[in-house]
């Protein structure tokens, strides 16, 4: 009876082990397939400027210009 239980348990668990191994292989294959796309999209993202980034950079540039003009006005008024 013990040998029968062991064989039955082995057969039942072999499906679980095969399923886990299949999931691991599928996950690895999926990662290998996605990796080049992730690298490619990252390179494009680094090489381009989004509209949000362009707006933020323009805002910084305008604020720096206004700050510089205000400082020059103050220095000019103090010189008088």
Secondary structure, 3 states (H helix, E strand, C coil): CHHHHHHHHHHHHHHHHHHHHHHHHHHHHHHHHHHHHHHHHHHHHHHCCCHHHHHHHHHHHHHHHHHHHHHHHHHHHHHC
